[in-house]
Amino acid sequence: MRIAICGIRHETNTFSSLRTELDDFSILRGDSILETGPWDQFRDVAWVPILIANAMPHGLVLEEAFTRLKEEITVGLRNTAQLDAVYLDLHGAMVVESIGDGERDLVLAVRKVVGEEIPIAASLDLHCNLAPEVVDQTQVLTALRTAPHVDREETRLRAIKLLVRSLKEGIRPKNSFVRLPMLLPGEHAATGVEPAKSLYGGLADVDGEPGVLDASITIGCAWTDSPFTSPGAIVVSEDRAFGDERAKRLARKIWDWRESFAPDVLTLPVREAVREAIDSPESPVFLNDSGDNLTAGAPGDVPAVLKALLEADAQDTVVAAIADDAATSVCFAAGAGATVDLSVGGKMDTLNGTPLKIQAKVVRVCAPRLAVVRTGGIQLVLTSGRLPFLTIRAFEQAQIDPTDHRIVVVKHGYLAPELKAIAGKAVMAISPGCTTLALETLPYKNVHRPVFPLDDGVELEF
């Protein structure tokens, strides 16, 4: 059997002023796709690798960038003879300028090329927002089951196994999806704590029910202002009516827990979070700047937490990092040991931050285009581009060992696994930015209303 591999992965933050260009995508084409992944586990499949593009969460995707990637995929499919199925590697929360929902547009384009009889399977991020056409025009949708995400390859494998099984057994799976009238920040649904822990842990039982081929819970991406933004339940089955009923049952479980979703760490306004970090006896205290979360599409240059730390005279603190090419360039030009006047941050996200003027000593400059400066009791990492510090390796690039410091600030939401393992304590700041946890402050225009928790008296209706 011949199965095509293609896809575009992007989580779009529509509240960001940034735009995602073609150069922001990492692109694999042809046989380079087969160098990683589960492909060699299927010896009876002749893979047709076309294109997989992936970009870090960012602002709206430029129409030209999306169109070029989509056209390369559709041309590749059109030029492939005797195709039996298509596997799509997607995120599920992509929004394209002038087009809207990117997955909807891509799936419809793929379906138009391959025809109605060719099955399509897709793996998704659990922070996906599903358009009805994506549900209806594919045969298999399955989403990640961990947040923070550690099961991407497992999810791809699950999608492909079900697709191959369908071909071998002559099954025509059908997706059932129930959308919930909710908005849920990802940080409120870490899968290691309740209620997400039990909800996701129960998916194996749903999978095991007679007639159910696969089940997923989607959290949605709350920072994507789209008509399709919401949590929901997916059930893949052979009978649509049966699948719809099972999806409703799963959706009801999510809805019943709606008041219980919350961050897995102490969460406070900025100044209170800073004071908590300073006063805590544990070390290191990781302080998450959640409103300027790079992993959810924020620019990473809002200096609000840095300003609060300086005002509180925080000591032995690392801030990793603020994205500021101009400030980084000043440090490179001055060199290590120099004292420089800097205007830090507030250049990309001008809505939520303004430049913070500081005097600092350049501690070191490092590749790739990264500078460490000291101001007061704070070591501040400056980067020329958007760089999330998710791993120990990221800190090593700055020649910093986070365990040597009392407080470490990162621009994330929930704490990445490597950092959580070394944290004495974690505190999350409800900080300003386009990924703020204060959803009521965001200018939603496209989500369906009424919606919990923004509106009163929201009812679940099937």
LINHU-V297215 format. One record per residue. PHI is phi in whole degrees, 0 to 359 (* if undefined). OMEGA is omega in radians with two decimals (999 if undefined). NEAR is the number of other ideal C-beta (glycine too) atoms within 10 Angstrom. Layout:
phi & omega & near
PHI & OMEGA & NEAR
PHI & OMEGA & NEAR
This chain:
phi & omega & near
* & -3.08 & 15
247 & -3.09 & 13
236 & 3.12 & 23
278 & 3.08 & 24
241 & 3.10 & 23
200 & 3.09 & 26
159 & 3.06 & 25
226 & -3.14 & 28
250 & 3.07 & 25
201 & 3.01 & 29
256 & -3.01 & 24
261 & 3.01 & 28
262 & -3.06 & 27
284 & 3.12 & 21
272 & 3.10 & 22
280 & 3.07 & 24
277 & -3.14 & 14
283 & 3.08 & 18
229 & -3.12 & 13
263 & -3.10 & 26
259 & -3.13 & 14
301 & -3.12 & 16
292 & 3.10 & 9
282 & -3.12 & 19
270 & 2.89 & 21
271 & -3.00 & 11
237 & 3.00 & 16
250 & -3.13 & 20
231 & 2.99 & 14
56 & -3.02 & 12
296 & 3.10 & 9
297 & 3.08 & 12
296 & -3.05 & 21
281 & -3.11 & 13
287 & 3.04 & 9
225 & 3.12 & 9
119 & -3.00 & 19
270 & -2.92 & 14
300 & -3.06 & 19
287 & 3.06 & 9
283 & -3.07 & 11
242 & -3.02 & 16
287 & 3.12 & 6
264 & 3.12 & 8
250 & 2.98 & 19
266 & -3.08 & 11
283 & 3.08 & 19
240 & -3.09 & 23
283 & -3.08 & 21
250 & -3.10 & 22
199 & 2.93 & 22
232 & 3.13 & 24
244 & -3.12 & 24
218 & 3.09 & 15
232 & 3.05 & 23
301 & 3.07 & 18
312 & -2.90 & 27
197 & 3.09 & 23
283 & -3.11 & 23
311 & 3.09 & 24
281 & 3.09 & 26
296 & -3.10 & 17
303 & -3.10 & 12
298 & 3.14 & 13
296 & -3.14 & 22
298 & -3.08 & 26
298 & 3.13 & 17
295 & 3.12 & 14
293 & -3.14 & 24
297 & -3.13 & 21
295 & 3.10 & 11
296 & 3.09 & 17
293 & -3.07 & 24
292 & 3.07 & 18
296 & 3.10 & 13
299 & 3.10 & 19
293 & -3.12 & 20
296 & -3.11 & 11
270 & -3.14 & 10
260 & -3.12 & 15
272 & 3.00 & 6
53 & 3.13 & 8
278 & -3.12 & 18
260 & -3.10 & 18
195 & 3.12 & 22
229 & 2.98 & 28
252 & 3.13 & 26
250 & 3.07 & 26
262 & -3.01 & 23
234 & 2.91 & 26
263 & 3.09 & 26
118 & -3.14 & 29
230 & -3.13 & 32
266 & 3.07 & 29
234 & -3.05 & 27
245 & 3.08 & 25
305 & 3.08 & 16
70 & -3.13 & 10
245 & -3.06 & 17
97 & -3.04 & 15
300 & -3.05 & 25
287 & -3.14 & 25
295 & 3.10 & 29
302 & -3.11 & 21
296 & -3.11 & 20
292 & -3.13 & 25
298 & 3.11 & 23
297 & 3.12 & 14
293 & 3.11 & 16
295 & 3.14 & 23
299 & 3.13 & 17
297 & -3.12 & 13
286 & -2.99 & 18
272 & -3.14 & 20
89 & -3.00 & 8
281 & -2.99 & 7
269 & -3.10 & 7
282 & 3.13 & 17
289 & 3.11 & 20
236 & 3.04 & 20
241 & 3.13 & 26
220 & 2.94 & 27
262 & -3.00 & 27
227 & 2.89 & 26
285 & 3.09 & 23
288 & 3.06 & 26
267 & -3.13 & 27
266 & 3.02 & 29
240 & -2.93 & 31
262 & 3.00 & 26
284 & -3.13 & 22
305 & -3.12 & 13
293 & 3.09 & 16
294 & 3.11 & 27
293 & -3.01 & 19
283 & -3.02 & 13
264 & 3.03 & 17
240 & -3.13 & 25
258 & -3.12 & 21
223 & 2.98 & 28
235 & 3.08 & 29
219 & -2.98 & 27
242 & 3.04 & 28
307 & 3.14 & 28
238 & 3.13 & 22
226 & 3.02 & 17
214 & 0.02 & 22
303 & -2.97 & 20
280 & 3.05 & 16
227 & -3.05 & 12
234 & -3.12 & 16
297 & -3.12 & 15
292 & 3.09 & 12
299 & -3.13 & 15
290 & 3.07 & 21
300 & -3.12 & 22
297 & 3.13 & 18
297 & 3.13 & 22
297 & -3.08 & 26
290 & 3.11 & 25
301 & -3.14 & 17
292 & 3.10 & 21
295 & -3.14 & 27
296 & 3.10 & 20
301 & -3.14 & 13
298 & 3.12 & 20
294 & -3.08 & 16
292 & -3.05 & 10
262 & 3.14 & 7
69 & 3.12 & 6
275 & 3.03 & 17
243 & -3.09 & 9
297 & 3.10 & 22
225 & 3.10 & 21
270 & 2.95 & 26
243 & -3.12 & 25
223 & 3.06 & 22
244 & 3.13 & 23
270 & 3.14 & 20
257 & 3.14 & 21
280 & -3.06 & 19
222 & 2.85 & 22
239 & -3.04 & 24
220 & 3.07 & 24
299 & -3.14 & 25
304 & -3.13 & 26
293 & 3.10 & 26
269 & -3.07 & 21
221 & 2.99 & 27
295 & -2.97 & 22
278 & 3.07 & 24
271 & -3.12 & 14
229 & -3.14 & 15
286 & 0.06 & 15
271 & -3.09 & 18
299 & -3.12 & 25
303 & -3.13 & 14
288 & -3.14 & 12
298 & -3.14 & 19
287 & 3.09 & 20
297 & -3.14 & 12
280 & -3.12 & 14
296 & 3.12 & 17
299 & 3.10 & 10
292 & 3.10 & 10
295 & 3.10 & 19
303 & -3.07 & 16
279 & 3.13 & 9
292 & 3.06 & 14
304 & 3.11 & 6
94 & 3.11 & 12
266 & 3.10 & 20
269 & -3.14 & 21
191 & 3.10 & 22
220 & 3.12 & 26
219 & 2.96 & 28
247 & 3.09 & 24
251 & 3.11 & 27
270 & -3.05 & 27
83 & 3.05 & 28
248 & -3.03 & 32
292 & -3.13 & 29
264 & 2.98 & 28
252 & -3.11 & 27
277 & -3.01 & 19
220 & 3.05 & 23
297 & -3.05 & 13
255 & -3.09 & 27
287 & 3.11 & 26
177 & 2.86 & 24
288 & 3.12 & 25
186 & -3.13 & 24
233 & 3.09 & 26
247 & 2.96 & 25
230 & 3.08 & 30
257 & -3.10 & 27
213 & 3.08 & 24
269 & -3.10 & 14
233 & -3.02 & 13
297 & -3.12 & 14
296 & 3.09 & 9
297 & 3.14 & 17
298 & 3.12 & 23
299 & -3.12 & 18
294 & 3.13 & 16
292 & 3.11 & 21
294 & 3.09 & 26
297 & 3.13 & 15
297 & 3.13 & 14
292 & 3.13 & 23
297 & 3.12 & 23
298 & 3.11 & 15
297 & 3.13 & 15
297 & -3.10 & 24
299 & -3.12 & 18
295 & 3.13 & 11
266 & -2.91 & 15
303 & -3.12 & 17
282 & -3.01 & 9
262 & -3.14 & 10
292 & -3.11 & 22
197 & 3.09 & 16
300 & -3.11 & 22
271 & 3.10 & 21
226 & 3.08 & 19
302 & -3.05 & 14
234 & -3.00 & 19
218 & 2.96 & 17
302 & -2.95 & 12
307 & -3.05 & 20
296 & 3.11 & 16
291 & 3.11 & 15
295 & 3.10 & 25
297 & 3.13 & 26
296 & 3.10 & 15
299 & -3.14 & 16
295 & -3.12 & 28
294 & -3.04 & 18
276 & -3.07 & 8
289 & 3.11 & 17
283 & -3.12 & 8
289 & 3.13 & 12
204 & -0.15 & 15
282 & 2.99 & 24
265 & 3.05 & 23
271 & -3.13 & 24
249 & -3.07 & 31
270 & 3.09 & 29
274 & -2.91 & 31
291 & -3.11 & 30
287 & -3.14 & 28
240 & -3.00 & 30
282 & -3.14 & 29
299 & -3.08 & 25
283 & 3.04 & 21
239 & 3.00 & 28
101 & 3.12 & 28
284 & -3.14 & 35
293 & -3.11 & 29
83 & -3.12 & 26
230 & 3.09 & 28
279 & -3.02 & 31
268 & -3.03 & 26
298 & -3.13 & 22
291 & 3.07 & 29
301 & 3.14 & 24
299 & 3.14 & 19
294 & 3.10 & 20
296 & 3.13 & 27
295 & -3.14 & 20
294 & 3.12 & 11
271 & -3.14 & 16
57 & 3.11 & 10
296 & -3.14 & 23
242 & 3.07 & 13
50 & -3.03 & 15
239 & 3.03 & 25
243 & 3.02 & 25
247 & -3.06 & 27
231 & 0.17 & 25
206 & 2.95 & 27
242 & 3.13 & 29
279 & -3.10 & 26
201 & -3.08 & 29
295 & -3.10 & 15
295 & 3.13 & 13
295 & 3.10 & 27
297 & 3.14 & 24
296 & 3.08 & 14
301 & -3.13 & 21
293 & 3.12 & 25
295 & -3.14 & 17
292 & -3.10 & 11
282 & 3.13 & 17
87 & -3.12 & 11
300 & 3.13 & 15
95 & -3.11 & 9
281 & 3.00 & 13
260 & -3.02 & 11
229 & 2.97 & 18
264 & -3.05 & 9
237 & 2.96 & 25
248 & -2.89 & 16
256 & 3.01 & 26
72 & 3.09 & 27
68 & -3.11 & 20
256 & 3.08 & 18
264 & 3.09 & 21
266 & -3.11 & 25
279 & 3.11 & 13
282 & -3.04 & 14
254 & -3.12 & 24
207 & 3.03 & 25
235 & -3.12 & 16
304 & 3.13 & 17
254 & -3.11 & 20
274 & 3.13 & 10
223 & 2.91 & 21
252 & -3.03 & 11
214 & 3.03 & 24
258 & 3.12 & 15
285 & 3.13 & 22
280 & 3.11 & 19
195 & 2.97 & 16
241 & -3.02 & 18
222 & 2.97 & 18
275 & -0.02 & 6
267 & 3.06 & 9
50 & -3.09 & 16
224 & -3.13 & 23
231 & 3.06 & 28
245 & 3.13 & 23
235 & 3.09 & 29
243 & 3.04 & 13
224 & -3.02 & 19
62 & 3.12 & 17
265 & -3.01 & 15
242 & 2.89 & 22
265 & -3.10 & 21
253 & 3.06 & 29
267 & 3.08 & 25
249 & 3.13 & 31
233 & -3.14 & 25
282 & 3.09 & 17
230 & -3.13 & 13
283 & -3.06 & 20
228 & 3.10 & 21
282 & 3.12 & 21
265 & -3.05 & 27
262 & -3.01 & 18
227 & 3.04 & 13
298 & 3.14 & 16
301 & 3.12 & 9
299 & 3.10 & 21
293 & 3.12 & 23
298 & 3.09 & 12
299 & 3.11 & 17
267 & -3.11 & 23
58 & -3.14 & 11
236 & 2.99 & 22
257 & -3.06 & 13
299 & -3.13 & 22
287 & 3.11 & 13
273 & -3.01 & 11
234 & -3.12 & 18
287 & -3.07 & 19
231 & 3.08 & 25
230 & 3.14 & 28
261 & 3.06 & 29
231 & -3.13 & 28
263 & 3.14 & 31
231 & 2.90 & 25
262 & 3.07 & 26
293 & -3.02 & 26
285 & 3.14 & 23
296 & -3.03 & 21
307 & -3.12 & 14
298 & -3.12 & 16
282 & 3.10 & 23
299 & -3.11 & 16
293 & -3.10 & 9
252 & -3.07 & 14
284 & 2.95 & 19
286 & 3.13 & 13
199 & 3.06 & 17
233 & 3.10 & 23
228 & 3.12 & 24
250 & 3.10 & 24
266 & 3.01 & 26
277 & -2.98 & 20
261 & 3.12 & 27
288 & 3.10 & 20
148 & -3.06 & 29
277 & 2.99 & 24
241 & -3.10 & 32
301 & 3.05 & 23
284 & 3.08 & 22
277 & -3.04 & 14
302 & -3.11 & 17
295 & -3.14 & 9
269 & -3.08 & 11
272 & -3.06 & 18
274 & 3.12 & 7
297 & 3.09 & 18
233 & -2.96 & 8
245 & -3.14 & 14
293 & 3.11 & 21
292 & 3.08 & 14
244 & 0.01 & 10
285 & -3.11 & 11
216 & 3.07 & 17
281 & 0.12 & 19
259 & -3.06 & 14
285 & -3.06 & 15
238 & 3.12 & 11
273 & 2.98 & 7
68 & -3.13 & 6
285 & -3.13 & 17
246 & 3.04 & 8
271 & -3.11 & 16
234 & 3.10 & 5
259 & 999 & 9
